[in-house]
Amino acid sequence: MKKIAIFQENLTVGGIQKSLINLLNNLDYSKVSVDCYVVNDVNFYTEGISKKVKLKKLIALPKICKYLPFFLVKYFYNPKIYEKYDVTIDFSSYSQETAIAAIKTKSDKKYIMCHDQMLERMKHEIKYKYLVFMNKEKYKFFDSVIAVSKNSLNEFNTYFKKNDTYVLPNIVDDKVIKELKKEVINFKVDKKYINVVSLGRFTYAKGYDLLLEIFKNSKRNDMRLYLIGSGEDFDKISQLVKKYNLEDKVFLLGKIANPFPYLAQMDLYVGMSRYEGEGMAFIEAYALGLPVIIPKHLEKTQEVVKGTKDVARSLEKFEKVRKVSKSLNNYNKDILDKFYKIIGE
């Protein structure tokens, strides 16, 4: 049995957090034991984690440390973990604490995840480019990098050129999704419209402004758009809705712990991300049986949903279809097999 320590910044709402929970809940605990260390114990998803996982707390650093050079923080940060593991994984990959804890914890193999289109994100986000530069030294302390898509790995290798690398897509637990969608909620869409949904953090990367631009210019009056999530651009997107006079067509639902009863009522999912590590929300919508429209460039972020060269045109032509839920059994089994192979089980 492999003894694994996984380090994650927090378990609040987010794609990385959900990816980790899905992995933990699908592992075979006759093969592995897992201790999951978190920095921030405000845990949005805690109740959904397998009881076989031991949750432990990491010492948090002052926020200013995020912007300091990695080698400096590594020198004085001591997470005080005395247990020995076969494998340590920095699942977060963004946190100083999780990276240093994974490095300093005694283990035979050390892995770090890569969740981003690194090069593409650095083009658009100065802050992210700065953080990558200040933390680039950390990768030399890890035996291997695990990326969530081939595209994510290619961009990482272009910048860092690390030889020992793997691709491990995120597990999307369709059985849990199909159970969660049954939750009774105080929300109903008007079925006389085509109800469109998009899910994710309100950030520049997610391209909600691009989606609003399409709706502003659309000639269709039979569509309603629902945006689920929160983030630093929430107010900006809210203002754009007013600026474009879309208050009767676009609705911001905010952060929702279980979005699946909402998605289940929709007719179509649209993703407009400028860049993604892996588009989990696209696959979740697909599993629920929703038609999914994404730009062509997002095809390379996952292997399930096909893209279109013209999202606006695809929306203009869209007609309602009967939804049929999809099984992801084989998809998830392949991911788990890859994970066991990576850790040497």
N, C-alpha and C positions, 0 to 999 in steps of 0.2 A: 504493500500500500504506500502510495506517495503522500508525503506530508507537505502541504502547500500553504504558503502565506501570501495572501493577496492584499495589496495596499491601494486604497481608494480614498480620494479627498472627502467625499460625502456620499450619502445615499438620498439626496434630495432629487426633485424631479429633473429629468434630463435623459438624453439618449445613451450616454456612457453608463449612467447609473442603471438604466433599464437593461442595457446589454449585460452588465455584470450580474444582475439579479436573475436574468434568464439563464445565464451560464450556470450559476450556483444551483439553481433549482432543477437543472437537468443533468447534473453530474451523478455518476454512479459512486455512492459513498462506500461501496465495498472495494473500490479501486483507489479512492483518494480520501484524505481528511483535509479540511480547509479551515484556517483561521483568517478572518477578514478584518483588517485594521482600517479604521476610519479616523480622519483628523477632526472633522466636524460631526458631532453626534446628533445634529438635527436631522433625523432620518425619515425622509418622506416615504420610503418604500419598506421600512423595517418589517412590518407585519407580513410582507409577502415573501420573506427570505426563508429558505429551508431551515428547519430547526436543527439540522445537523451541522450547520455552519456556526462557528464560534465568532461572535462579534467582539472586537477589542478596540480600545481607544489609543490613538497616537497623540503624543504631545504636540500641541499646535504652536507654530512660530508666529511672531508679530507679522502683520500684513506686509510691512516694508521689506521683509526678507524675500518676498516674491520677485522683487526688482533688483536684488543683489546678485552678484556673480555666484554661480553654483559652487565653485571650489571654496569660496569663502563661507557660505552657509554650511557646506558639508563639514568644514573644519570644526565648527563649534556646536552643530546640532547632534545630539545623542539621543536616539529614540528609546534606548534602554530595553531592547528586546533580547532576552537571553536564551530563548528556545532555538533549537536547530531544526532547519527544514530541508527537504530535498529540493524544493523549488520556491523561489520568491518571484512575484510578479507585481511590477508597478502598473496597475491597471489604469490609473488616472492619467499618467504621463504629463500632466500639467503642473503638478504640485511638487514643491521643493521637499516637503515632508515625506511624501510617499516614495519619491525617487531615492532619497537618502536612506530611508528606513529599509527599502528593498536591497540597497547596496550593502548597508552595514549589518543586516541580519545574516547570521551564518546560514549558508545554503550551498548546495552543490551546483545549482544552475540559477541564473538570474535573467529575468526577461522584463522588457518594457513594451507597453502597447503604443501603437501609433494610430490615432483615430482620425487624422486630418488629411486633407489635400494640402500638404505643407507648403509647397511652392506657391500654389494659387492663393492660399490664405495670406502668405507673406506679402504678396503683391498689393493686397487690399487693406491690410490691417497693420499699421505702424507699430502698435503696441505688441501685437503678436510677433512681429519680426524682431523686435527688441528682446522679447522674452526668449525666443528661440536662440538668438545670438548669445544671450547671457547664460543660457543653460545647455548649450550644445556639448559641453565637456562631459555631461552626465552619461551620454550614450556609450562612452568607452568603458564604463564600469559594468555594463551589462553584456552577457554572453550573446544574447539574441534580441532582435526586434520583431514584434508580432504586429502586423498591419491588418486593418479590417477589410481591405480590398487590394486588388492588384494595382489599381491606380494610386492608392495611398502609399503603397510600398515603393512604386516607381518614383514618386515624387520625393519620398524620404531618401532613397538611395541616390538620387540625383544630387541631393544636398550633402548627405553624410557619407555615402559610399561604404556602408557596413555590409560585410559579406554574409554573415550568418543571420538570415531573415526568413520570416514565414508570413503566409497569408492565412488569417483566421476570421472569416466573416462573423457578424453578430448572430447569435441564436435569436430567432423570433418565435416565441412560444404561442403557436396558434391555438392550442387547446385552452390555455389560460385566457387568451383574447376572446375566444368564443364563449367562455363562461362569464367573463367580465362584462361583455356586451349585454347580458341579461339583466344587469342592475336596473332597478326602476328609478327613473330620474324625473324631475319636474321640468321637462323640456320636450317640446315637439316641434318639428319642422312643418311648414305648410306644404303639403304634398302636391299642391297645384303648380309649384315651382320646381325647377331643377336645382337641387340643393347641393352646393359644392363646399368642400371642406379642405383645410390645410392645417397641419399640426407641426408645432416646433417652437423653439425660442424666438422671440422677437429681436432678431439681430440682422445686421447688414447681410450676412452670409445666406440667410433664409430667403431673401428676395421678395418679401411681402410687398415692398413698394412696387416691384415689377408686376406682381399679380394685380395690385390695385390699378396700375396704369392700364392693364388689359381690360379690366372691368369698366374703367372710365370710358374707354374707347369702344366698348362692345355695343353692338346694335341690338343685342338681345335684352328683353325686359322680363324674361321668364326665369332668370337665374338669381339665386341668392348665395352669398359666400359667407362661410363661417370660419373664423380664424381662432384656433385654440392654442394657448400658450401665454408666456410672459417673458419679460426680458427688458434690456436697456432701451430698446427702440419702441416699446409699447406706446408711449405718448406720441412719438413721431408718426407711427402708423395710424393712431387714432386721429391725429390732426390731418393726415392725408385723406382719410375717409371723409372728413368734413369739407376739406378743400375741394375734393372731387365731387361733392354732393352725392355721396354714396350711402348716406345714413339709412336709406330704406332698402339697400341691397347688400350691405356688408356689415357683419356683426362680429364684434370681438368678445369672445367668451371667457378670456382670461385663463389662468392656470387651473387645470382640472386633474385631480388625482387619477380618475378613471375616465379617459376620453372615449372608450369604446362604445358605450351606449349612445353617444352622440354620433360617432362615425357610422354606427349601424343604421342610423336614420337617413344618412346622406345618399346621394345618387352618384357622386363622383368625387375623387380625390385629385387635387392638383398640387404638385410640388414645383416651386420656382427657384430653388436654391442656386446661388451663384457658384457654390462649391460645397462638397460633402465628403466626409470620410467614407461612410456608408449610409445610404438613405433607408434607415430602419422603418421610418413611418410609411414609406412607399410599400414596403413588404407587408407591414401590418394591415394597411388598407387592402392590399391584394388578397391577404388571407381572409378578410371579411367579405370578399367578393365584390369590392368596389372597383369599377374601372379606374385606372390611374393614368393621369397625363403628366409627363415630366419632359423637360427639354432634352434634346439628344445628348448633350454633354454629361448628363447625369446617369446615362446607361453604364458608364464605366465605373460607377461607384457601387454597383451591385449587379447581380446576375439574374434577377427575377423579372423586373419590369422593363419594358422597352420604351424608348423615348421618341419624341416627335421633333421635327425640325421647326415647327411653327405651333407653339402652344395656343396663341390667339385664334388661329384658324381651326385648330382641333376643338377648342371651346365653342366656336361659332357653329360647328357642324354637329356637336354632340347631341345625341338623343338618349333618353332613358332606356336602360336595359334591365333585364331581370338579374338580380345579384345571386351568385352561387359561391358559397365559401370554398376556399382552397385549403388543401392539406399541405403542411410543410414538413411532414415526417421525414422524408428522405433528405431534404435540405438540412434539417437540424442534425440528423444522424451523421451526415458527412462532416459537419462542423465538429461534433463531439469526437468522432474518430480522429480528426486532425489534431484536436486538442490533446488527446491521450498520446498520440504519436509524438507531438512536440515535447511534452513533459517526460516522455520516455516510459510511459506506463504500458 
